[in-house]
Amino acid sequence: MTRLRIPWHRLLPRHQRLALFWAFSGIGIAAPWILGDTISFNTRKPPECMINSIYDGDTLRATCGAEKVKVRLYCIDTPEMGQRPWGTESRDYLRRIAPSTVRLVEHDKDRYGRIVGEVFDGETSLNLAMVAAGRAAVYPRYCNESRFYAAQEQAKTAGRGIWEKPGDQQQPWTWRHH
């Protein structure tokens, strides 16, 4: 039995091959937008973490899976422990609102190798809760999210926490530089 061999370039004329190429390219480029709600390209879920300790109002240690991590809370800055009573009040407030298991959404790593992240109890951002309660200030150097600034403005207006009276506790980054 003899096999009939037809060269591939004779199956379709050149102009039809080019049209076929552009059709498949267009489908490949448009597929993520067309199927965006159907297909999730980022299947990695933020990790569930067990809180081991809370050092101050914006730093904690946790175990995420088998890894022990140090987390700096994203977008906020709390009074230092030496800024009495504001530092201990902020730390104690975070200890009260933080459950033993949280969800961590990593935003970055800082110069000390800590994860800069947002910590969630269900759908509640503990970072945002600290600002709303007046236990933390928005760190303008590292935050450009309006939800944090809106929560801070409400805390200021109500005179909650660090906004109760004026002082360096309202800008911990200034106090550290003195």
C-alpha atoms as one frame of an Amber mdcrd trajectory, in Angstrom:
protein
   0.000   0.000   0.000   1.445   3.314  -0.960   0.968   6.359   1.137   0.103
   9.605  -0.462   2.308  12.340   0.982   1.171  15.895   0.504   3.549  18.643
   1.661   1.956  20.664   4.464   2.331  23.953   2.621   0.037  22.615  -0.117
  -2.810  21.793   2.265  -3.643  25.461   2.666  -2.545  28.288   0.453  -0.367
  30.913   2.099  -3.112  33.543   2.553  -5.359  30.969   4.267  -2.544  29.888
   6.624  -1.967  33.525   7.583  -5.692  34.044   8.244  -5.758  30.892  10.391
  -2.719  32.138  12.366  -4.372  35.503  13.087  -7.667  33.865  14.065  -5.970
  31.624  16.640  -3.863  34.542  17.900  -6.966  36.678  18.398  -8.705  33.898
  20.307  -5.626  33.420  22.496  -5.439  37.110  23.305  -9.174  37.562  23.911
  -9.745  34.366  25.942  -8.709  35.809  29.346 -11.202  38.674  28.994 -13.984
  36.504  27.606 -13.537  33.746  30.190 -12.299  35.981  33.014 -15.171  35.189
  35.392 -15.169  31.521  34.460 -11.485  30.703  34.723  -9.313  31.840  37.602
  -5.668  32.211  36.689  -4.596  32.880  40.278  -5.580  29.727  42.116  -3.347
  30.362  45.131  -5.417  31.095  48.221  -3.987  33.401  50.870  -2.577  31.189
  53.604  -4.295  30.477  56.899  -1.903  31.348  59.704  -1.812  30.694  63.426
  -0.784  33.773  65.409   2.068  32.919  67.770   2.636  36.323  69.343   1.841
  40.000  68.936   4.815  42.190  69.744   3.214  45.579  69.222   0.258  47.066
  67.404   1.686  46.561  63.934   3.974  43.513  64.224   3.174  39.874  64.869
   4.665  36.415  64.513   2.685  33.630  62.915   2.982  30.125  61.564   1.671
  29.767  58.018   1.686  26.091  57.103   5.070  24.871  58.288   6.742  28.279
  57.943   7.218  30.716  60.827   6.960  34.311  59.652   7.189  37.807  61.060
   4.474  40.114  59.729   4.447  43.916  59.597   0.878  45.121  59.161   0.385
  46.813  55.800  -0.541  50.506  55.537  -0.492  51.287  59.270   1.891  52.492
  61.948   1.193  52.294  65.661   2.849  54.106  68.559   6.066  52.492  69.747
   6.080  50.574  73.026   8.081  53.438  74.591   5.274  55.874  73.822   3.281
  55.141  76.968   0.380  54.505  77.236  -0.318  54.570  73.468   2.036  51.736
  72.468   0.695  49.233  74.981  -2.898  50.268  74.251  -2.404  49.605  70.533
  -0.737  46.242  71.173  -3.422  45.191  73.651  -6.195  46.193  71.254  -4.695
  44.063  68.466  -4.390  41.160  70.902  -8.099  41.541  71.781  -9.411  41.622
  68.205  -7.077  39.045  66.644  -8.348  35.463  66.574  -5.876  32.595  66.853
  -6.186  31.806  63.118  -6.092  34.522  60.463  -5.776  34.829  56.706  -2.663
  36.668  55.520  -2.540  38.592  52.240   1.074  39.446  51.459   1.742  42.828
  49.829   5.527  43.072  50.034   8.640  42.333  52.090  10.326  45.087  54.081
  14.037  45.781  54.441  14.141  43.541  57.544  12.762  40.544  55.638   9.342
  40.727  57.283   6.201  40.095  55.284   4.231  43.302  54.858   0.677  42.070
  54.771  -2.955  42.567  55.518  -4.376  40.239  58.166  -8.002  39.127  57.978
 -10.444  37.576  60.416 -12.958  36.234  57.906 -13.699  39.273  55.730 -12.609
  41.828  58.372  -9.230  43.492  57.861  -7.512  43.785  61.230  -5.258  46.479
  59.742  -8.292  48.590  58.889  -9.933  47.810  62.246  -6.850  49.182  64.048
  -7.142  52.472  62.146 -10.929  52.696  62.623 -10.540  52.210  66.382  -7.926
  54.951  66.571  -5.194  52.491  67.617  -3.085  53.071  64.506  -2.304  55.857
  62.079  -2.168  55.458  58.321   1.485  55.364  57.269   1.424  57.816  54.332
   4.857  56.780  53.078   3.608  53.230  52.427  -0.139  53.591  51.900  -2.240
  55.060  49.137  -5.528  53.237  49.784  -8.472  55.560  50.392 -10.312  53.112
  52.675  -7.566  53.534  55.289  -7.633  57.331  55.069 -11.444  57.381  55.366
 -11.294  55.195  58.505  -8.605  57.442  59.988 -10.655  60.567  59.316 -13.642
  59.026  61.129 -11.448  58.050  64.105  -9.989  61.586  64.236 -13.434  63.190
  64.108 -14.682  60.932  66.905 -11.502  61.467  68.970 -10.851  57.737  69.335
  -7.581  56.252  70.633  -4.490  58.146  69.535  -6.709  60.984  68.313  -8.012
  61.601  71.848  -5.378  64.297  72.388  -2.583  65.761  70.241   0.957  64.421
  70.436   3.689  62.340  68.823   1.558  59.199  69.191  -0.345  60.389  66.105
   2.774  60.112  63.959   4.930  57.265  65.276   7.361  57.684  62.358   8.180
  61.201  63.631   8.696  59.983  67.219  11.143  57.282  66.023  13.322  59.872
  64.280  13.821  61.956  67.470
